[in-house]
Amino acid sequence: MIVLAYLWILVLVPLLMKKDDPEVQWHAKNGLGITIGEILCWIISWVIAWFAPSAIACASSALFCIIGLGFFVIRVIAIIKGVGGQRFTVPVLTDIGTKINL
C-alpha cells in the first residue's frame, strides 16, 4: 500500500482503504501533498509557456522537463524509504499533505 501512496491518483487507494493504519495514512497524505505540489508546478509552467514570449516559453519547456524529472526522483526516493520503514519528508509538500483530513 505504501508504494501506491506515491503513484499519482492511486494515492486514493491507501488513503481511503487503510484508515486504521497510521503509517500507511501518513505515506498516503505525504504522497497526496507531493501530487498537489507537482500539479501546481505544472500549471505554473503551462501558464508561463502559454502567455510568455517565445524565448521564455522555450525556457519554460525545459523547466517543465526538469520539474517532471525532479518529482519522479522524489517519488522514487519516497517509495524506497517507505518500503524500508522510513519516512521521507519534503519540506512544504509534506506539511500540505498532513493537513488534509479525509
N, CA, C and O atoms as CSV, one atom per row, in Angstrom:
chain,resi,resn,atom,element,x,y,z
A,1,MET,N,N,0.818,-1.202,0.000
A,1,MET,CA,C,0.000,0.000,0.000
A,1,MET,C,C,0.858,1.259,0.000
A,1,MET,O,O,0.447,2.289,-0.535
A,2,ILE,N,N,2.047,1.184,0.598
A,2,ILE,CA,C,2.893,2.370,0.657
A,2,ILE,C,C,3.355,2.768,-0.735
A,2,ILE,O,O,3.490,3.958,-1.020
A,3,VAL,N,N,3.596,1.804,-1.601
A,3,VAL,CA,C,4.016,2.123,-2.969
A,3,VAL,C,C,2.897,2.870,-3.690
A,3,VAL,O,O,3.165,3.832,-4.411
A,4,LEU,N,N,1.671,2.449,-3.509
A,4,LEU,CA,C,0.535,3.121,-4.153
A,4,LEU,C,C,0.382,4.562,-3.669
A,4,LEU,O,O,-0.153,5.405,-4.390
A,5,ALA,N,N,0.846,4.846,-2.460
A,5,ALA,CA,C,0.700,6.180,-1.894
A,5,ALA,C,C,1.470,7.232,-2.675
A,5,ALA,O,O,1.195,8.423,-2.532
A,6,TYR,N,N,2.418,6.826,-3.489
A,6,TYR,CA,C,3.240,7.782,-4.221
A,6,TYR,C,C,3.031,7.723,-5.730
A,6,TYR,O,O,3.830,8.281,-6.482
A,7,LEU,N,N,1.982,7.065,-6.181
A,7,LEU,CA,C,1.739,6.921,-7.617
A,7,LEU,C,C,0.484,7.682,-8.042
A,7,LEU,O,O,-0.570,7.088,-8.271
A,8,TRP,N,N,0.613,8.981,-8.142
A,8,TRP,CA,C,-0.405,9.900,-8.606
A,8,TRP,C,C,-1.797,9.626,-8.054
A,8,TRP,O,O,-1.986,9.696,-6.840
A,9,ILE,N,N,-2.766,9.321,-8.886
A,9,ILE,CA,C,-4.161,9.165,-8.456
A,9,ILE,C,C,-4.347,7.921,-7.598
A,9,ILE,O,O,-5.324,7.823,-6.855
A,10,LEU,N,N,-3.426,6.975,-7.692
A,10,LEU,CA,C,-3.519,5.766,-6.875
A,10,LEU,C,C,-3.322,6.059,-5.392
A,10,LEU,O,O,-3.510,5.175,-4.556
A,11,VAL,N,N,-2.946,7.284,-5.061
A,11,VAL,CA,C,-2.831,7.689,-3.665
A,11,VAL,C,C,-4.174,7.542,-2.942
A,11,VAL,O,O,-4.205,7.382,-1.722
A,12,LEU,N,N,-5.263,7.596,-3.678
A,12,LEU,CA,C,-6.586,7.485,-3.061
A,12,LEU,C,C,-6.862,6.082,-2.522
A,12,LEU,O,O,-7.656,5.927,-1.595
A,13,VAL,N,N,-6.223,5.066,-3.084
A,13,VAL,CA,C,-6.465,3.691,-2.631
A,13,VAL,C,C,-6.048,3.516,-1.170
A,13,VAL,O,O,-6.891,3.135,-0.358
A,14,PRO,N,N,-4.792,3.773,-0.793
A,14,PRO,CA,C,-4.448,3.608,0.626
A,14,PRO,C,C,-5.089,4.667,1.511
A,14,PRO,O,O,-5.357,4.417,2.686
A,15,LEU,N,N,-5.335,5.843,0.956
A,15,LEU,CA,C,-5.933,6.912,1.744
A,15,LEU,C,C,-7.346,6.553,2.196
A,15,LEU,O,O,-7.748,6.878,3.313
A,16,LEU,N,N,-8.093,5.884,1.328
A,16,LEU,CA,C,-9.474,5.549,1.649
A,16,LEU,C,C,-9.660,4.129,2.181
A,16,LEU,O,O,-10.642,3.859,2.871
A,17,MET,N,N,-8.733,3.217,1.873
A,17,MET,CA,C,-8.907,1.815,2.253
A,17,MET,C,C,-8.247,1.455,3.580
A,17,MET,O,O,-8.735,0.564,4.276
A,18,LYS,N,N,-7.168,2.108,3.948
A,18,LYS,CA,C,-6.400,1.751,5.146
A,18,LYS,C,C,-6.482,2.854,6.203
A,18,LYS,O,O,-5.459,3.374,6.648
A,19,LYS,N,N,-7.679,3.198,6.591
A,19,LYS,CA,C,-7.859,4.260,7.571
A,19,LYS,C,C,-7.384,3.869,8.969
A,19,LYS,O,O,-7.149,4.748,9.798
A,20,ASP,N,N,-7.239,2.587,9.250
A,20,ASP,CA,C,-6.844,2.141,10.578
A,20,ASP,C,C,-5.331,2.032,10.759
A,20,ASP,O,O,-4.873,1.792,11.876
A,21,ASP,N,N,-4.550,2.198,9.709
A,21,ASP,CA,C,-3.094,2.084,9.783
A,21,ASP,C,C,-2.469,3.475,9.692
A,21,ASP,O,O,-2.453,4.067,8.613
A,22,PRO,N,N,-1.951,4.014,10.811
A,22,PRO,CA,C,-1.423,5.387,10.788
A,22,PRO,C,C,-0.191,5.553,9.900
A,22,PRO,O,O,0.015,6.629,9.336
A,23,GLU,N,N,0.622,4.525,9.764
A,23,GLU,CA,C,1.817,4.627,8.918
A,23,GLU,C,C,1.425,4.744,7.436
A,23,GLU,O,O,1.973,5.575,6.713
A,24,VAL,N,N,0.500,3.929,7.001
A,24,VAL,CA,C,0.039,3.998,5.612
A,24,VAL,C,C,-0.677,5.324,5.376
A,24,VAL,O,O,-0.528,5.916,4.307
A,25,GLN,N,N,-1.443,5.798,6.339
A,25,GLN,CA,C,-2.120,7.083,6.200
A,25,GLN,C,C,-1.123,8.227,6.054
A,25,GLN,O,O,-1.330,9.139,5.253
A,26,TRP,N,N,-0.027,8.178,6.841
A,26,TRP,CA,C,0.982,9.225,6.734
A,26,TRP,C,C,1.594,9.231,5.337
A,26,TRP,O,O,1.743,10.292,4.731
A,27,HIS,N,N,1.948,8.065,4.825
A,27,HIS,CA,C,2.543,7.988,3.494
A,27,HIS,C,C,1.542,8.407,2.418
A,27,HIS,O,O,1.925,9.040,1.434
A,28,ALA,N,N,0.282,8.066,2.591
A,28,ALA,CA,C,-0.734,8.465,1.621
A,28,ALA,C,C,-0.910,9.981,1.615
A,28,ALA,O,O,-1.028,10.585,0.550
A,29,LYS,N,N,-0.927,10.589,2.778
A,29,LYS,CA,C,-1.058,12.048,2.845
A,29,LYS,C,C,0.196,12.735,2.313
A,29,LYS,O,O,0.104,13.786,1.678
A,30,ASN,N,N,1.360,12.153,2.568
A,30,ASN,CA,C,2.593,12.690,2.017
A,30,ASN,C,C,2.573,12.600,0.487
A,30,ASN,O,O,2.953,13.547,-0.202
A,31,GLY,N,N,2.129,11.463,-0.034
A,31,GLY,CA,C,2.008,11.300,-1.476
A,31,GLY,C,C,1.009,12.259,-2.081
A,31,GLY,O,O,1.211,12.753,-3.190
A,32,LEU,N,N,-0.070,12.529,-1.363
A,32,LEU,CA,C,-1.068,13.486,-1.837
A,32,LEU,C,C,-0.485,14.899,-1.869
A,32,LEU,O,O,-0.753,15.661,-2.799
A,33,GLY,N,N,0.304,15.247,-0.867
A,33,GLY,CA,C,0.967,16.550,-0.859
A,33,GLY,C,C,1.940,16.694,-2.014
A,33,GLY,O,O,2.013,17.754,-2.636
A,34,ILE,N,N,2.693,15.635,-2.309
A,34,ILE,CA,C,3.624,15.662,-3.435
A,34,ILE,C,C,2.859,15.805,-4.747
A,34,ILE,O,O,3.278,16.552,-5.631
A,35,THR,N,N,1.753,15.102,-4.876
A,35,THR,CA,C,0.933,15.192,-6.091
A,35,THR,C,C,0.367,16.597,-6.268
A,35,THR,O,O,0.375,17.131,-7.377
A,36,ILE,N,N,-0.119,17.192,-5.200
A,36,ILE,CA,C,-0.651,18.553,-5.271
A,36,ILE,C,C,0.445,19.530,-5.679
A,36,ILE,O,O,0.218,20.404,-6.516
A,37,GLY,N,N,1.630,19.386,-5.094
A,37,GLY,CA,C,2.747,20.252,-5.451
A,37,GLY,C,C,3.155,20.103,-6.901
A,37,GLY,O,O,3.467,21.089,-7.568
A,38,GLU,N,N,3.153,18.870,-7.394
A,38,GLU,CA,C,3.510,18.631,-8.790
A,38,GLU,C,C,2.490,19.248,-9.736
A,38,GLU,O,O,2.864,19.858,-10.738
A,39,ILE,N,N,1.222,19.098,-9.433
A,39,ILE,CA,C,0.176,19.680,-10.276
A,39,ILE,C,C,0.289,21.205,-10.300
A,39,ILE,O,O,0.147,21.822,-11.356
A,40,LEU,N,N,0.544,21.814,-9.141
A,40,LEU,CA,C,0.695,23.271,-9.096
A,40,LEU,C,C,1.903,23.734,-9.906
A,40,LEU,O,O,1.819,24.739,-10.613
A,41,CYS,N,N,3.019,23.023,-9.816
A,41,CYS,CA,C,4.201,23.380,-10.608
A,41,CYS,C,C,3.926,23.243,-12.097
A,41,CYS,O,O,4.365,24.081,-12.885
A,42,TRP,N,N,3.214,22.211,-12.489
A,42,TRP,CA,C,2.893,22.020,-13.902
A,42,TRP,C,C,1.965,23.130,-14.403
A,42,TRP,O,O,2.149,23.635,-15.510
A,43,ILE,N,N,0.991,23.504,-13.613
A,43,ILE,CA,C,0.068,24.571,-14.018
A,43,ILE,C,C,0.826,25.883,-14.196
A,43,ILE,O,O,0.607,26.601,-15.172
A,44,ILE,N,N,1.712,26.195,-13.259
A,44,ILE,CA,C,2.503,27.427,-13.363
A,44,ILE,C,C,3.378,27.392,-14.612
A,44,ILE,O,O,3.489,28.391,-15.323
A,45,SER,N,N,3.989,26.261,-14.874
A,45,SER,CA,C,4.835,26.122,-16.056
A,45,SER,C,C,4.018,26.281,-17.340
A,45,SER,O,O,4.469,26.930,-18.285
A,46,TRP,N,N,2.833,25.701,-17.379
A,46,TRP,CA,C,1.967,25.827,-18.560
A,46,TRP,C,C,1.530,27.278,-18.778
A,46,TRP,O,O,1.498,27.756,-19.912
A,47,VAL,N,N,1.197,27.972,-17.697
A,47,VAL,CA,C,0.777,29.370,-17.818
A,47,VAL,C,C,1.932,30.209,-18.350
A,47,VAL,O,O,1.735,31.060,-19.217
A,48,ILE,N,N,3.134,29.973,-17.835
A,48,ILE,CA,C,4.298,30.717,-18.326
A,48,ILE,C,C,4.523,30.420,-19.799
A,48,ILE,O,O,4.766,31.338,-20.583
A,49,ALA,N,N,4.447,29.156,-20.188
A,49,ALA,CA,C,4.680,28.779,-21.585
A,49,ALA,C,C,3.605,29.342,-22.504
A,49,ALA,O,O,3.892,29.660,-23.658
A,50,TRP,N,N,2.394,29.470,-22.027
A,50,TRP,CA,C,1.293,29.914,-22.864
A,50,TRP,C,C,1.311,31.426,-23.092
A,50,TRP,O,O,1.065,31.888,-24.206
A,51,PHE,N,N,1.600,32.188,-22.051
A,51,PHE,CA,C,1.475,33.642,-22.128
A,51,PHE,C,C,2.793,34.385,-22.291
A,51,PHE,O,O,2.775,35.587,-22.555
A,52,ALA,N,N,3.905,33.740,-22.150
A,52,ALA,CA,C,5.200,34.412,-22.221
A,52,ALA,C,C,5.693,34.501,-23.665
A,52,ALA,O,O,5.221,33.771,-24.536
A,53,PRO,N,N,6.637,35.392,-23.909
A,53,PRO,CA,C,7.260,35.437,-25.242
A,53,PRO,C,C,7.977,34.119,-25.544
A,53,PRO,O,O,8.217,33.308,-24.651
A,54,SER,N,N,8.308,33.927,-26.804
A,54,SER,CA,C,8.814,32.623,-27.242
A,54,SER,C,C,10.098,32.193,-26.539
A,54,SER,O,O,10.248,31.008,-26.243
A,55,ALA,N,N,11.021,33.093,-26.263
A,55,ALA,CA,C,12.273,32.709,-25.597
A,55,ALA,C,C,11.996,32.206,-24.184
A,55,ALA,O,O,12.581,31.216,-23.744
A,56,ILE,N,N,11.116,32.883,-23.489
A,56,ILE,CA,C,10.774,32.461,-22.130
A,56,ILE,C,C,9.967,31.171,-22.181
A,56,ILE,O,O,10.103,30.324,-21.298
A,57,ALA,N,N,9.138,31.011,-23.190
A,57,ALA,CA,C,8.349,29.782,-23.341
A,57,ALA,C,C,9.262,28.586,-23.570
A,57,ALA,O,O,8.996,27.501,-23.054
A,58,CYS,N,N,10.325,28.766,-24.330
A,58,CYS,CA,C,11.291,27.668,-24.540
A,58,CYS,C,C,11.976,27.298,-23.224
A,58,CYS,O,O,12.152,26.120,-22.913
A,59,ALA,N,N,12.355,28.311,-22.462
A,59,ALA,CA,C,12.971,28.054,-21.160
A,59,ALA,C,C,11.971,27.369,-20.234
A,59,ALA,O,O,12.343,26.509,-19.437
A,60,SER,N,N,10.720,27.748,-20.341
A,60,SER,CA,C,9.675,27.124,-19.529
A,60,SER,C,C,9.498,25.654,-19.896
A,60,SER,O,O,9.242,24.820,-19.028
A,61,SER,N,N,9.635,25.343,-21.172
A,61,SER,CA,C,9.532,23.947,-21.606
A,61,SER,C,C,10.665,23.111,-21.023
A,61,SER,O,O,10.449,21.974,-20.604
A,62,ALA,N,N,11.862,23.670,-20.995
A,62,ALA,CA,C,12.992,22.978,-20.373
A,62,ALA,C,C,12.747,22.820,-18.875
A,62,ALA,O,O,13.037,21.775,-18.293
A,63,LEU,N,N,12.215,23.861,-18.267
A,63,LEU,CA,C,11.899,23.801,-16.839
A,63,LEU,C,C,10.838,22.740,-16.565
A,63,LEU,O,O,10.885,22.050,-15.546
A,64,PHE,N,N,9.885,22.617,-17.480
A,64,PHE,CA,C,8.829,21.601,-17.366
A,64,PHE,C,C,9.438,20.200,-17.289
A,64,PHE,O,O,9.006,19.379,-16.480
A,65,CYS,N,N,10.433,19.930,-18.122
A,65,CYS,CA,C,11.113,18.621,-18.103
A,65,CYS,C,C,11.873,18.415,-16.803
A,65,CYS,O,O,11.847,17.323,-16.235
A,66,ILE,N,N,12.545,19.451,-16.329
A,66,ILE,CA,C,13.309,19.346,-15.085
A,66,ILE,C,C,12.378,19.123,-13.896
A,66,ILE,O,O,12.694,18.345,-12.996
A,67,ILE,N,N,11.240,19.800,-13.891
A,67,ILE,CA,C,10.258,19.622,-12.815
A,67,ILE,C,C,9.746,18.179,-12.804
A,67,ILE,O,O,9.653,17.554,-11.748
A,68,GLY,N,N,9.418,17.664,-13.978
A,68,GLY,CA,C,8.938,16.284,-14.063
A,68,GLY,C,C,9.972,15.289,-13.565
A,68,GLY,O,O,9.635,14.355,-12.837
A,69,LEU,N,N,11.219,15.479,-13.947
A,69,LEU,CA,C,12.298,14.598,-13.507
A,69,LEU,C,C,12.524,14.723,-12.002
A,69,LEU,O,O,12.759,13.728,-11.317
A,70,GLY,N,N,12.452,15.941,-11.500
A,70,GLY,CA,C,12.623,16.161,-10.060
A,70,GLY,C,C,11.551,15.470,-9.235
A,70,GLY,O,O,11.856,14.836,-8.225
A,71,PHE,N,N,10.317,15.586,-9.649
A,71,PHE,CA,C,9.239,14.932,-8.915
A,71,PHE,C,C,9.314,13.415,-9.054
A,71,PHE,O,O,8.940,12.695,-8.128
A,72,PHE,N,N,9.789,12.922,-10.188
A,72,PHE,CA,C,9.996,11.481,-10.350
A,72,PHE,C,C,11.034,10.981,-9.340
A,72,PHE,O,O,10.838,9.945,-8.705
A,73,VAL,N,N,12.128,11.714,-9.196
A,73,VAL,CA,C,13.172,11.336,-8.234
A,73,VAL,C,C,12.624,11.376,-6.806
A,73,VAL,O,O,12.901,10.479,-6.009
A,74,ILE,N,N,11.856,12.403,-6.485
A,74,ILE,CA,C,11.255,12.497,-5.146
A,74,ILE,C,C,10.359,11.294,-4.880
A,74,ILE,O,O,10.403,10.724,-3.789
A,75,ARG,N,N,9.558,10.904,-5.845
A,75,ARG,CA,C,8.660,9.760,-5.679
A,75,ARG,C,C,9.433,8.460,-5.504
A,75,ARG,O,O,9.075,7.636,-4.663
A,76,VAL,N,N,10.482,8.268,-6.285
A,76,VAL,CA,C,11.282,7.038,-6.167
A,76,VAL,C,C,11.946,6.966,-4.791
A,76,VAL,O,O,11.933,5.914,-4.152
A,77,ILE,N,N,12.524,8.074,-4.333
A,77,ILE,CA,C,13.154,8.092,-3.009
A,77,ILE,C,C,12.116,7.816,-1.926
A,77,ILE,O,O,12.381,7.059,-0.992
A,78,ALA,N,N,10.933,8.425,-2.043
A,78,ALA,CA,C,9.879,8.218,-1.046
A,78,ALA,C,C,9.406,6.764,-1.027
A,78,ALA,O,O,9.135,6.220,0.044
A,79,ILE,N,N,9.304,6.136,-2.182
A,79,ILE,CA,C,8.896,4.728,-2.239
A,79,ILE,C,C,9.955,3.843,-1.598
A,79,ILE,O,O,9.627,2.958,-0.808
A,80,ILE,N,N,11.218,4.072,-1.929
A,80,ILE,CA,C,12.297,3.256,-1.370
A,80,ILE,C,C,12.353,3.400,0.143
A,80,ILE,O,O,12.474,2.403,0.854
A,81,LYS,N,N,12.265,4.630,0.645
A,81,LYS,CA,C,12.290,4.835,2.092
A,81,LYS,C,C,11.029,4.273,2.760
A,81,LYS,O,O,11.104,3.701,3.847
A,82,GLY,N,N,9.885,4.436,2.114
A,82,GLY,CA,C,8.639,3.930,2.686
A,82,GLY,C,C,8.630,2.421,2.800
A,82,GLY,O,O,8.187,1.880,3.814
A,83,VAL,N,N,9.108,1.736,1.784
A,83,VAL,CA,C,9.167,0.273,1.828
A,83,VAL,C,C,10.168,-0.179,2.896
A,83,VAL,O,O,9.995,-1.233,3.508
A,84,GLY,N,N,11.215,0.626,3.116
A,84,GLY,CA,C,12.213,0.308,4.131
A,84,GLY,C,C,11.785,0.678,5.542
A,84,GLY,O,O,12.545,0.464,6.487
A,85,GLY,N,N,10.590,1.226,5.707
A,85,GLY,CA,C,10.083,1.554,7.037
A,85,GLY,C,C,10.451,2.946,7.515
A,85,GLY,O,O,10.271,3.261,8.691
A,86,GLN,N,N,10.966,3.787,6.621
A,86,GLN,CA,C,11.339,5.148,6.986
A,86,GLN,C,C,10.360,6.134,6.368
A,86,GLN,O,O,9.517,5.773,5.547
A,87,ARG,N,N,10.494,7.381,6.781
A,87,ARG,CA,C,9.663,8.445,6.215
A,87,ARG,C,C,10.542,9.443,5.479
A,87,ARG,O,O,11.614,9.807,5.963
A,88,PHE,N,N,10.098,9.882,4.323
A,88,PHE,CA,C,10.805,10.886,3.528
A,88,PHE,C,C,9.938,12.129,3.489
A,88,PHE,O,O,8.858,12.122,2.898
A,89,THR,N,N,10.410,13.194,4.119
A,89,THR,CA,C,9.617,14.417,4.164
A,89,THR,C,C,10.153,15.431,3.161
A,89,THR,O,O,11.359,15.661,3.066
A,90,VAL,N,N,9.243,16.019,2.429
A,90,VAL,CA,C,9.549,17.119,1.522
A,90,VAL,C,C,9.019,18.365,2.227
A,90,VAL,O,O,7.818,18.451,2.483
A,91,PRO,N,N,9.886,19.339,2.549
A,91,PRO,CA,C,9.530,20.405,3.496
A,91,PRO,C,C,8.135,21.005,3.366
A,91,PRO,O,O,7.378,20.924,4.333
A,92,VAL,N,N,7.756,21.580,2.285
A,92,VAL,CA,C,6.448,22.246,2.185
A,92,VAL,C,C,5.354,21.243,1.825
A,92,VAL,O,O,4.242,21.326,2.345
A,93,LEU,N,N,5.660,20.309,0.947
A,93,LEU,CA,C,4.645,19.391,0.430
A,93,LEU,C,C,4.152,18.406,1.483
A,93,LEU,O,O,2.973,18.053,1.488
A,94,THR,N,N,5.027,17.960,2.368
A,94,THR,CA,C,4.588,17.068,3.440
A,94,THR,C,C,3.637,17.788,4.380
A,94,THR,O,O,2.662,17.203,4.851
A,95,ASP,N,N,3.920,19.075,4.660
A,95,ASP,CA,C,3.027,19.866,5.520
A,95,ASP,C,C,1.651,20.017,4.889
A,95,ASP,O,O,0.636,19.945,5.582
A,96,ILE,N,N,1.613,20.225,3.579
A,96,ILE,CA,C,0.326,20.334,2.876
A,96,ILE,C,C,-0.444,19.032,2.994
A,96,ILE,O,O,-1.640,19.038,3.285
A,97,GLY,N,N,0.234,17.920,2.771
A,97,GLY,CA,C,-0.429,16.624,2.815
A,97,GLY,C,C,-0.942,16.250,4.192
A,97,GLY,O,O,-2.035,15.696,4.312
A,98,THR,N,N,-0.173,16.544,5.241
A,98,THR,CA,C,-0.594,16.143,6.582
A,98,THR,C,C,-1.763,16.990,7.096
A,98,THR,O,O,-2.451,16.583,8.031
A,99,LYS,N,N,-1.989,18.139,6.507
A,99,LYS,CA,C,-3.116,18.985,6.927
A,99,LYS,C,C,-4.440,18.519,6.324
A,99,LYS,O,O,-5.503,18.977,6.742
A,100,ILE,N,N,-4.385,17.623,5.357
A,100,ILE,CA,C,-5.601,17.136,4.697
A,100,ILE,C,C,-6.239,16.042,5.541
A,100,ILE,O,O,-5.573,15.082,5.930
A,101,ASN,N,N,-7.509,16.187,5.818
A,101,ASN,CA,C,-8.250,15.184,6.606
A,101,ASN,C,C,-9.335,14.569,5.739
A,101,ASN,O,O,-10.295,15.237,5.355
A,102,LEU,N,N,-9.168,13.290,5.438
A,102,LEU,CA,C,-10.187,12.571,4.663
A,102,LEU,C,C,-10.728,11.425,5.471
A,102,LEU,O,O,-11.597,10.693,4.999
